[in-house]
């Protein structure tokens, strides 16, 4: 993650923390108000009032969520191709340079040429030819 994405995420977390604290304070004040009103209304026969969360706290929560999401998206790595052959072609063309992260280090999922194992494996084994060579070797002795 770059410093821009980290600071954006931190700002979003700060906003979200403030929104949570404001919601908690609002609910605590409403509970206190309801308790004090219920003691007054029980003697007079009235009904207590229940209020919802204020609009500014709800908007702050939504904005904080979007800021956190934006900060996390800024810090994500570049997406890799979905098709394996395209990804392998990118590795062969670009090498390690194409897989460096924002700090200049090679990503840990970089494995080099994915076709290296296929290119270095032995060819198919011809059992019949080997059996014939062995039979000729036995006859020769």
C-alpha positions in Angstrom: 0.0 0.0 0.0 1.2 3.5 -0.8 1.1 6.3 1.7 -1.9 7.8 -0.2 -4.0 4.7 0.2 -2.9 4.2 3.9 -3.7 7.8 4.7 -7.1 7.6 2.9 -7.9 4.4 4.8 -6.8 6.0 8.1 -9.0 9.0 7.5 -11.9 6.8 6.7 -11.4 4.8 9.9 -11.2 8.0 11.9 -14.5 9.2 10.3 -16.1 5.8 10.9 -14.9 5.8 14.6 -16.4 9.2 15.0 -19.7 8.1 13.5 -19.9 5.1 15.8 -19.1 7.2 18.8 -21.8 9.7 17.8 -24.4 7.0 17.3 -23.5 5.5 20.7 -23.8 9.0 22.3 -27.1 9.6 20.6 -28.6 6.3 21.7 -27.3 6.8 25.3 -28.9 10.3 25.4 -32.1 9.0 23.9 -32.2 6.2 26.5 -31.6 8.7 29.3 -34.3 11.0 27.9 -36.7 8.1 27.5 -36.1 7.0 31.1 -36.7 10.5 32.4 -39.8 11.0 30.3 -41.1 7.6 31.3 -40.9 8.5 34.9 -42.9 11.7 34.1 -45.4 10.1 31.8 -46.2 7.1 34.0 -47.8 9.6 36.5 -49.6 11.4 33.7 -50.4 8.4 31.4 -48.5 9.6 28.3 -46.4 7.5 25.9 -42.6 7.9 25.4 -41.1 9.1 22.1 -38.6 6.9 20.1 -36.4 8.8 17.7 -34.2 7.4 14.9 -30.6 8.1 14.2 -30.0 11.7 13.0 -29.3 12.2 9.3 -25.9 13.7 9.8 -24.6 10.6 11.7 -26.1 8.3 9.0 -24.4 10.4 6.2 -21.1 10.4 8.1 -21.2 6.6 8.4 -21.9 6.1 4.6 -19.2 8.6 3.6 -16.7 6.9 6.0 -17.5 3.5 4.5 -16.9 4.9 1.0 -13.6 6.6 2.0 -12.4 3.3 3.6 -13.3 1.4 0.5 -11.6 3.9 -1.7 -8.4 3.8 0.3 -8.4 0.0 0.2 -9.0 0.0 -3.6 -6.1 2.5 -4.1 -3.8 0.1 -2.3 -4.6 -3.1 -4.2 -2.1 -4.6 -6.6 -2.6 -4.5 -10.4 -4.9 -7.3 -11.5 -3.4 -10.3 -13.3 -4.8 -11.7 -16.5 -7.4 -14.3 -16.0 -6.3 -16.6 -18.8 -3.1 -18.6 -17.9 -1.6 -18.4 -21.3 -1.9 -14.6 -21.3 -0.3 -14.4 -17.9 2.5 -16.7 -18.9 3.1 -14.6 -22.0 3.3 -11.5 -19.9 5.9 -13.2 -17.7 8.0 -14.2 -20.7 7.8 -10.7 -22.2 8.3 -8.6 -19.1 10.1 -10.9 -16.7 10.6 -9.6 -13.1 10.1 -6.0 -14.2 6.4 -6.6 -14.9 5.8 -8.0 -11.4 7.2 -5.3 -9.1 5.0 -3.8 -6.5 4.8 -0.2 -5.5 7.8 -0.4 -3.3 10.0 -1.8 -6.1 10.2 -5.4 -4.8 9.2 -8.4 -6.9 5.8 -9.9 -5.8 6.0 -13.1 -3.8 3.7 -14.9 -6.3 6.2 -14.4 -9.1 7.5 -17.8 -10.1 9.4 -17.0 -13.3 8.7 -18.8 -16.5 5.6 -21.0 -15.9 6.6 -23.2 -19.0 10.1 -23.9 -17.6 8.9 -27.2 -16.1 7.3 -28.2 -19.4 10.4 -27.2 -21.4 12.8 -29.1 -19.1 10.9 -32.3 -18.7 12.2 -35.4 -20.5 10.4 -36.6 -23.6 8.0 -39.5 -23.8 9.4 -42.9 -23.0 9.1 -45.5 -25.7 8.8 -48.7 -23.8 8.8 -51.0 -26.8 12.0 -49.4 -28.1 13.7 -49.8 -24.8 12.5 -53.4 -24.6 13.9 -54.1 -28.0 17.2 -52.5 -27.1 17.4 -54.5 -24.0 16.6 -57.7 -25.9 19.4 -56.9 -28.4 21.8 -56.2 -25.5 20.9 -59.6 -23.9 21.4 -61.4 -27.3 24.8 -59.6 -27.7 26.1 -61.1 -24.5 
